[in-house]
Amino acid sequence: MYSIGLDIGKSSIAVHIPKNSLDLEIENSAKALKSLYAKLKKIYKKEFEKLIWVFESTGSYSSLLNRFCADKKISIFMPNPKQARGFAKAIAQRNKSDKIDARVLSQSIVIAKEDEIKVPTVDPLVEHFKEMIGYYRLLVKQANQLKNHQEALAAKRASKTIINSVKKQIKALLKEQKALIEEMLKAIQQDNVLSKKYHAIISIPGIGELTAIVLLHLFIRYPDANQRQIVSLSGLDPIIRESGTSVRGKVKISKAGDRIYRASLFMPAMVAIQHNKKIKAYYERLKEKGKHTTVAQVAVMRKLLVIAYLLYKSEEVYRG
């Protein structure tokens, strides 16, 4: 078993080939991947079939490589970001560059479980869904930037013409967001598996269409993550910041991963605290223990995420 480490960037991929300790940098393009494939065949010859390509899921940047491996029947191992960082710390690799990251990824094959090494499969509908949620995130970001700009213009008492122009752009973006949500719902309904999993998630009281869509995206984005890793990938995992050996800092959340996952859970958590008996009791127990309101609210968000993940896996509806 030989592992090829690939650190993926927007326009390039750093590649580490253990045989002869060869480091390359190639374009993130189909043509470059074909050339790499041919080069590896020449280097490894009869051992070529034993190769495992190791890389992280980096959204749109890694989609081309994932599809290439699916087409060529190449076995891959995709450690999630937390696993990769944890492994780098374990081997005391604190330096960071694309070349070093590719080498670390190559070595990280030692932490792969047998069922984590496999030839990827690409479902066109699921890929389309991922692309839509990616575009939705962009629309949300643009709308928020314009809203902030509108507030700044209002504070400066800027021209009404400019403010109205910004308002029109925001309105157009919100309209496009709404249309995209409807398109994503149609895509989900077209796939029997996605539909079952979506309806399992949305059965949780307080979880609306958008939150269910966003969580569905999180879960299919990291299909091999366990419960603890999903919490971590959403950035809701608690961390303690310490100074020296005696000063204990406050417990905060890591805020790793995309903000959209955390933002989508806030309002459902508030609704659950008010209207879900079990969640309300859980929240009140935390408050009785002296937990700050924000800490207790985050704990509820984390609990909803875990419940949603378990229902996603089982495809069963919520029975609270």
Salt bridges, closest charged atoms under 4 A:
ASP23 OD1 - HIS16 ND1 2.85
ASP23 OD2 - LYS99 NZ 3.99
ASP23 OD2 - ARG103 NH2 2.60
GLU47 OE1 - LYS19 NZ 3.52
ASP101 OD2 - LYS96 NZ 2.83
GLU127 OE1 - ARG67 NH2 3.86
GLU127 OE2 - LYS130 NZ 3.56
GLU131 OE2 - ARG67 NH2 3.30
GLU183 OE2 - HIS128 NE2 3.70
ASP224 OD1 - LYS118 NZ 3.15
ASP237 OD2 - LYS82 NZ 3.60
GLU242 OE2 - ARG248 NH1 3.94
ASP258 OD2 - ARG137 NH2 2.43
GLU315 OE2 - LYS197 NZ 3.32
